[in-house]
């Protein structure tokens, strides 16, 4: 296990903070588009750390989203979420029913 330098930890957290905002925007738009109304429960299910941990440490997952957003823009970050995160969310949602 490697120990991260304080600056690396700070940078990862800052990028995760941005990535979290991008994920939240994606989730809100997705829910409104597919359900036609706000749904806090679905929003939480798609953005919570318990769900994100299926892909690795939640901070790291959000950090990756933030990095993509900063390097390639919102469309690329949304595409990443649609390809990686959304399929598992939809599978879990189907299983919850």
N, C-alpha and C positions, 0 to 999 in steps of 0.2 A: 504494500500500500504506500503510495507516494504522499508526501506532505506538501501541500500547496503553500506557496509564499503568500503573505498577507495581501499583496497587490493582486495576485491571481484570484484569490477568493473574492476580493472586492469587485474585480472586473466581472467574474462569473455571476455574482449576485446582481450587479447592475444590468448585465445583459439579460439575466433571467427576469428582472423587473420589467424590462421592455418586452420580452417574450410573453410574459404573463398578460400584459396589456393587449398584445396582438391576439393571443389565444382567446381572451375575453371578448374582444371585438368580433372575432370569427364566430364564436359560440352564439353571441347575441344575434348576429345577422343570420346565422344558420337556423336558429330556433324561430325567429320571426318569419323567415322565408318558408320554412317547412311546417310550422304550426299556426302561423298567422297571429300569434299573440305571445306576450312575454310568459316565460315559464321558469321561475327561479329554481325549481327542482331539477329540470333538465340542464339548466345553466351550470348548476353546482356539479351535477354528475359528469359533465364534459370537462370541467376545469379544475376539479378538486385534486389535491395531491394524492389521495388514495387511488384515483383512476390513473393519474400520470405515472405513478410508481410502476405500472405495468411495463413502461418503456425505459425505466431506469430511475435514478434519483430525480425527483420532480424539479429541483433547481437546475439540474443539467439539461433536462428536457426543455424547460422554459428558456434556458440560456441558448440552446441551439435554435429555437424559434427566433429569439432576439437577434442572434448572429445573422440568420438568413434575412430577416427583415432589414437589418442595417446594411448588409452587403448587397442585397438584390431587390429589396422593396416589399411592399405589402402583398402584391400578387404572388410572389414567390413563397413568402411565408405562409399565406393561405393555402397554396398548392401543397406545400410540405405537410400542413395540418390535415388537409383532405386525404392525402395519400398515406400518411403514417398513422395519425391519431384517430381520424373519423371512422375508419373501418372497424376498429376494435370497439369504439364507442357504440356503433350501430349494432354490432354483434351482442354486446352486453345488454343493450337496451332491449333487443329482441328476446334475450334470455330472461330478462326481468318480467316480461309480460306473461 
